[in-house]
């Protein structure tokens, strides 16, 4: 297979409850934490290089940085025809993520519900694991996922797109 060829995403009909995937590992660096602090304005001393300020004895990554990395890793593992993220629930920050930790995401399909003819609502259990296999964060994501019917409909549609990328009203 050509490595530059696009991988077709999974559609609603391609998944079943219990399906699961494990993402590759990603290191959380001090630069990642500094960039996240700059982006969000969250400059809490817990996240600085000054280890004496942390109750953990060393600096820790922002919890929301871990959640964001989880969202990124799980967007490709599995690669799904996602239409929208509609909810996050039961989110738990179980353990800190330290500078230099490597994390990966375990994703499992918990529930699938039809949502009209062209999409479904999928509830995913997602866990952020560190390099020791310890769960550092966990919870549920709920997304709308396209069916193959929707993909065929829109791939054959010649409707003009608006400047914001949505279909124009008829």
N, C-alpha and C positions, 0 to 999 in steps of 0.2 A: 504494500500500500504506500502511496506517495505521502511522505511526512508533511507536505504542505497542503494536502487536501483537507478541506473542512470536515470535521467530525459532525455527523448529524446528531442533533440533540435527542434526548429521550422525550417522548410525548406521553401524555397521560396514560394511553393504552399500553405503553411499554413497561409500566411499573406495577408492582403489587406490594401489598402490606408485607413487611418483613425484609424487603430488599435493603441492602446496606452497602456502603462504600467507605473506603478509607483514603483520605487525601495524602499527598506527599507531605513531608515535614517542611517547616519553614522556621528559620531562626528569628527570634525577637531580639534585635540589637539595641544598644543604647541610642543609636542614631534614629531607629524607628520610634523610640519613646520620645526623644527630643522633637522629632518632626511632628508627632501626634500632639505633643504639648503646645507646639507653636501653632498648629492648625486649630486646635480647640480652645486654647487659652487656659487649659488646665495645667497649671504650674505648681501643683501641690508638691511639697518637699518629699513626699513618698516616692516620687518619680525622678528625683534628681540623683546625681552621682554621689551625693553625701549620704553614705550608708548609715550614719549615726541617727538620721531622722526617721528611719523606717523601723516599725515594731518587728519587722522580719529580719533585722540585722543587715539588710542590704536593700538597695533600691528595687522597686517592683514596677512592672509595666502597668499602665492604666487598664482597668477592667474593660473599659469600652474599646481599647485598642485590641485586646484579645477577642472581643466580640466581633470587631470589624475584620480582623484577620480570619476568624472563623467564617464570616460571611463570604470573604473572598475565596478562601480555599474550597469551601463547599459549593461555590458557584460553578466550579469546573469538575468537581468530583462528587456527584455526577453532573455532567453537563445536561441540563434539562431545558425544555422550551418554556421557560418561566415568563409569565406575563406580568406578574407583580408580587411583591412581598406584601402580605396583608396583615401579618401579625407576628409578634414574638411573645411567648408566654412562659410562665414558670421558670424564668431565667435565674440560675444560681451561680454565684461566684464561689466555687468550692475551695480553691487554693490560689496563692499568688503565682504570677508568671514573672520570673526573674530575668534580668538582662542576660542574654546568651542562651536562654531556654529554647529548645526546638519544640514546636507544637504541630499537631496534625488534627484533622477532624474526622470523627466517625459519624456518619449520617445514616439514619434508618427511616424508612417510610413507616409511619405509624398508622395513618388513616388516609383514605382516598374517598372523596365525595364528588359526584358529578355536579357541575355548576353551569347549567345551561347545556346547549348542544356542543359548544366549541371549547369548553375548558372544564377543569376540575380543580377542586380545592384539596391540596395535599398538606397534611400535617407531618412534619419531619421531626424526629428526635435528633438533636445535634449535640455532640460532646467534643469539647476541646481537650485534647490529651497532651501532656508534656512528654519529653523524651523518655521518661520512666514508665509511661503508660498510665500515669495518674490523671484522673479527670480534674481539670482545673476550672472548667465552666461547663454548664449543661442547661438545656431547655428545649423549647419547641419553637420552630419556625412554621408559619403557615403561608403557603404561596398559591397563586393561581397558575396552573400549568395548561398549556394549549393541547388540544387534541390534534390528531393528524388532519381531521376535517377542517379545522381552523387554519392550519398551515397551508393546506391545498387551496382553501378559499382566498387567503391573502396573497399567496404566490401567484394566483391567476387574476387577481384584482388589478385593474388598471386605474383605480381611483387615484387622484392627485393627493399628495400629502401636504398638510399645512406646514408653515415654518417651524412649528414646535414638534413635528413628527407624529401628529395625530391625523386621523382621517377627517377630511372636511365634511361638514353636515350636508346632507342631500337636499 
